[in-house]
Structures are given as structure tokens and as C-alpha cells.
């Protein structure tokens, strides 16, 4: 190190020629040139004698290729019969350096699927505001269901993302696809999962019942695993750049209609390099492998129960819906569909309203309004004593008593 420092001082600071430096320091000119070519002082590096792990590096790589998450203790157990006598620490140090490469390779490897094997389900925040009445607009959400084998997809649009909206939206997607795949992959979304994540997730009872009726198996992803539903993510990205631009939507139904037309005429006609074919052609093949939809279709309506208040209204999902005044104080059965709210008492339907998505809205049927007004006027007259009672003719009662005697 001293020679390196002296050579650089004489050459750079004092401007001495290389030959003069070589003579002064009694070294060859080649040595002077070599030291001047180093930006840092030369260091002595002890030659590696190898480690007990070196003969087993390829074996370890083969194990990691099969399972990148395998524990060090398991690898050591497999290496012992092969002659490994090293400790666990050196093995863990080696795995710390090589394991990330195998994990990344598994994350980005192309996954192939059989036709009808799997479908990926995801919510799409469209950012599209559609009118819902009374001058109010709400964001529309799209439930996306994709088939990775063919890259075919279907969407059903809603104005909310509750479990009550997921069920009819999912059935709508499967109806558009014309069948049911063997498995459906879901995010760990509150509209799907009640508690837990991944394999420990407990689905909402309503979702479990629907999937059971459809004869398909749910797969719930752990959080932050977008690569596991990459086909759905790509479909959403494609819709955002190809479907939404330069379009206006007058209603949720208009949005649904425009999308379904675009999916048939544009999205399913494109050629996908990943599958090496047009989506529509590949979809023709995959549809033969989809399970049939049950007949009749399962009930996806949301069933609730509420009590009618003194003002003759029932609150459902934050909106007040009117009932006939005669049902004030009674328990009311509520059946919610994507477009209607049906109210019943003791099994008989007493009112049907268009579903409102306006926050804190009040939905009043004209006939209920008139009945409430007449009932209020009658109560006011009774309280004021202004009630006319018709004169009762008792002759017919006398005749009836005589006939019985």
C-alpha cells in the first residue's frame, strides 16, 4: 500500500516520469504502470479454500426450484444422506443470497391453465359517475370475471360493493360467459370474506351458498398477491384504456349495454400473443369445458327483515321506503334486488319500490302518501270530536229476535 501511495504522489503531485519513479523506488516500470492503474490501494485477498456446502450447491438449487420457500432445516435433512456434514448457519447464509432469485422466478413465471379450470374475479373501480336520480350521481363498480385460458371476460356493473351486490353481479357474469369454471379466484375483499385471509378465510354465508349452488370451488388470495389474478388485472387495464375513453353513460343500464357490445365487437375479437389466438376462437373451445348453470338459477336477492316505523316507512340500506299505514309497527320482510326493493308481511307482498342509491333518500309510493294523509285527517277529526255517526235502524234486529223466539 505504501508503494501505491508513493507512486501516485510522485506521478500526480510532483510530475515525475514513470521511468524516474521506477529508478527511485527500485521497481520495474511495469509495476509503476500497474500501481498507477489502480484507483485504490491493492489489498491482500486470502484465497478461498471452499466450504463444506460447495459440493451440494446444485442439489440445493434443485430443491429451491421445486419449492422456493422450503426451510433450511428441511434442506439440511435432505443433504445429510448425501454426505453433508456442515452446520445450519452456513446453509442459512447461502439461502439468504440465493433464495430471492428463485422466489422472483416463481412470481413471474408464466402460468398455464386448462380450459374451464379457473376463473378470476375482481372489482373494478371505474371512476365513472352515473345518474341515480334527484340530481345525484354515484360511481359505478364493475365485477370482472375472466377466464385465463381464453382471456374471455364478462362484467356486471353495480352501484355498490356489498355482499348483496356481489352475488347477482357474479351470477350475471357467469350467465354472460355461458357456464361455470371449476374454481373461482377472489381477492380478500369484504364483499367476499367475513374473516381471515387465504386458506383460512371464512366466506360470507351468502357467498358460500351461491358457490355451492354453482358447483364451483372458491380460492381466496392472500393480500398483496396481484400476480395471482394477473389476467383480471390486465382485463381491467385494457378496459380503462380501450373501453372508457370518449364515452358517456346516461345510466347504469347504458353503461352495461355499451360494455357488453364492446366486449363482443372489440375485446373478444383481438389476437392475444400470450395464447396465440383470437379470444373469440379460444373461447369457443373453453365454453365446452365450463360447467352448466343450475336450472333454476339460484336466488341471489338480499333477504332482510325490518320493523315499519310510526311514520309508515322501513329503512333498507340507508334509504326509507314507504309501506301502507296499516302495517305500522309490524315486522316487514325485505327482498332487495339490484333494481327493486320488495316489502312483504306474513308472506304477502305489500309494496314494491324501485331501488334508490341516493344517500338518505325517502321513497314514497303515491298511494301510501294518500292513505297516510287520510289516516291523519281521520285521527284529527276524532280528536276534535267532529265525527258523524250514522243513525242505526234497530227494527231489523227486533225482527231477528222475534224470529228466533
Buried (B, 14 or more C-beta within 10 A) or exposed (E): EEBBEBBBEBBEEEEBEBEEBBEEBEBEEEBBEBBBEEEEEEEEEEEEEEEBBEEBEEBBEEBBEEEBEBEBEEBBEBBEEEEBEBEEEEBBEBBEEEBEEBEEEBEEEEEEBEBBBBBBBBBBEBEBEBBBBEEEBBEBBBBBBBBBBBBBBBBBBBBBBBBBBBBBBBBBBBEBBBBBBBBBBBBBBEBBBBEEEEEEBEBBEBBBBBBEBBEBEBBBBEEEBEEBBBBBBBBBEBBBEEBBEEEEBEEBEBBBEBBBEBBEEEBBEEEEEEBEBBBBEBBEEBBEBBBEBEEEEBBBBBEBEBEBEEEBBBBBBEBBBBBBBEBBEEEBBBBBEBEEBBBBBEEEEBBEBEBBBBEEBEBBBEEBEEBBEEBEEEEEEEEEEEEEEEEEEEEEEEEEEEEEE
